């Protein structure tokens, strides 16, 4: 198992020796860094509240659909925070 991991790391290092982000990833980082982290938290809470309301109204399938958005919003918030702290934009500021 360890040799497979070493082989994969070796291939990755040969593919991108400078460890630069691709064009698409850079554009996503640039756009998501502009959004405050609170937006994602409020979106997740809004999805949970909407889901609860729909559940109480008996619209179970729609409630489940909307309720599944909350983890995605929270993950996007984590990504946003990481981009701001560790992404290419932090290197540009230094």
C-alpha positions in Angstrom: 0.0 0.0 0.0 2.8 2.4 0.9 4.5 1.8 -2.5 1.3 2.8 -4.3 1.1 6.0 -2.4 4.7 6.8 -3.2 4.0 6.1 -6.9 1.0 8.4 -6.9 2.9 11.2 -5.2 5.7 10.8 -7.7 3.3 11.0 -10.7 1.7 14.1 -9.2 5.0 15.8 -8.7 6.0 15.1 -12.3 2.7 16.4 -13.6 2.8 19.7 -11.7 6.3 20.3 -10.4 5.7 23.9 -9.4 2.5 23.0 -7.6 0.5 25.7 -9.3 -3.2 25.9 -9.4 -5.0 25.4 -12.7 -6.9 28.2 -14.4 -10.3 27.0 -13.3 -9.2 26.5 -9.6 -7.6 30.0 -9.6 -10.8 31.6 -10.9 -13.0 29.7 -8.4 -10.7 30.8 -5.5 -10.7 34.4 -6.7 -14.5 34.5 -6.8 -15.2 32.5 -3.6 -12.7 34.6 -1.6 -14.9 37.7 -2.2 -17.9 36.1 -0.4 -18.0 36.5 3.4 -17.9 33.2 5.3 -21.1 34.1 7.2 -23.1 33.8 3.9 -22.5 30.1 3.8 -23.5 29.6 7.5 -26.7 31.6 7.0 -27.5 29.7 3.8 -27.1 26.4 5.7 -29.3 27.6 8.5 -31.8 28.8 6.0 -31.9 25.5 4.3 -32.4 23.7 7.6 -35.2 26.1 8.6 -36.9 25.8 5.2 -36.6 22.0 5.4 -38.2 22.0 8.9 -41.0 24.2 7.7 -41.7 22.0 4.7 -41.6 18.9 6.9 -44.2 20.4 9.2 -46.4 21.2 6.2 -46.2 17.6 5.1 -44.0 18.2 2.0 -41.6 15.4 3.0 -39.8 14.9 -0.3 -39.2 18.6 -0.9 -38.1 19.0 2.8 -35.5 16.2 2.3 -34.3 17.8 -0.9 -33.8 21.2 0.6 -32.4 19.8 3.9 -29.6 18.1 1.9 -28.3 21.5 0.9 -27.1 22.4 4.4 -23.9 20.2 4.4 -23.0 21.5 1.0 -23.2 25.1 2.1 -21.2 24.3 5.2 -18.5 22.6 3.1 -18.4 25.6 0.7 -17.9 27.8 3.8 -15.0 25.7 4.9 -13.5 25.8 1.4 -14.0 29.6 1.4 -12.2 29.9 4.7 -9.3 27.7 3.5 -8.9 29.7 0.3 -8.7 32.9 2.3 -6.1 31.5 4.6 -4.1 29.1 2.4 -5.1 29.8 -1.2 -3.1 31.6 -3.9 -4.6 34.9 -2.8 -2.7 34.7 0.5 0.5 34.2 -1.4 -0.2 37.2 -3.6 -0.7 39.5 -0.5 2.8 38.6 0.9 
